[in-house]
Amino acid sequence: MRKRYWHRLAYLSFFVVVFCIAGCKKNVAAAPPAPLPVEPVPAPPPPAPAITLRAAPAAIDRGQSTSLQWEAKNATSVRIQPEVGNVQVQGSRSVAPASSVTYTATATGPGGSASDSARITVRIPAAAAPTRPEPRSEAHVSMDEMFKQNVQTIYFDFDKSDIRPDQVPRVEADASWLKEHRGLKFRIEDIVTKGAAKNTTSL
């Protein structure tokens, strides 16, 4: 009887221990859930550039100069066309265009590009009317000199009207020059000298 009693007591103790161990496992706190991954916040986009361009004065006479003035923000480089090229982000430049022109400034930066323009009007004076030359008072004198240089005296034999053979070349030369100056008016005179006669012409 005692042996059975101790066997039963051992079995009962074993079940109590197993029951206690199982109860302890049920009371263990559950592990907290893993935190969700945090997404990074995107950086804001860089600001867009801005630029202003002005000409002072905006209208000039040809030969004068004017000042280009500009200021850019949020830009790393500035270029002005035509002819000026790359410049600082802020400044001024003296220009003297020969004719009216529009300048354009372009600012470039991480946020893109922007541009502005300025018009310069160049006033060109009207061409002066050509002055008419005054008539030369010595024109008649010059023609008279030309007449004396080109028209030769024709000689005749005394009391005869026939042209001597040696005078034919002179007559032909006089006739040729007079044909080239048809509007010329002149007078023919006869002069008789001792032993000869000659024919002269004058204006």
C-alpha positions, 0 to 999 in steps of 0.5 A: 500500500505504501509503495502505491501511495508513494507512486501516486504522490510522485505522479501528482508532484510531476503533474503539479510541476508540469502545470506550474511550468506551463502556467509560467510560460503563458504569463511571459510578456510578448515582444513589442512589434518592430518599428516601421521604417521612416521614409526620408523627407525630400529636400525642397527644390532650389529657388528659380533664378531672377534677373533685371536688365536696364539701360540708362539712358534708353535713347542716345544719339549716334556716337554717344554711350549708355550704361547697361545695369543688371542684377541677378538672384539665385544664379551662378552665371549671367551672360548678356548678348550681343557682344557683352558676353559673360559678366558678374551676377550684378554690375554695369557696363558702358556700351556705344552701339552704332544702331538701335539694338536689344540686349538680352541678359540670361541668368543660370542657376541650380533652379533653372534659368531666367532672362530679361531684355533692354532696348537701346534706341540710337538716333541717327541724324538726317543726312544734310542736303548737298550744297550746290556749288556756286557758279564760277564767275571765271567760266567765261574766262576759262572758255576764252582761254580754251578758245585761244589755245585750240582755234588757230589763225588762218592765213591767206595770200594778199587779195585772195580768198583761196585757202593756202595748202599749208593752212588746210590742217589748221582749218580742219583742226579748228572745224573739229574743235568747234564741232565739239563746242556747238553752243559756242559763239564767236566772231570772224575778222579779217586783218590785212597787213602789208603783203598778207592777209589773215583771218582771225576768230574771237569770242 
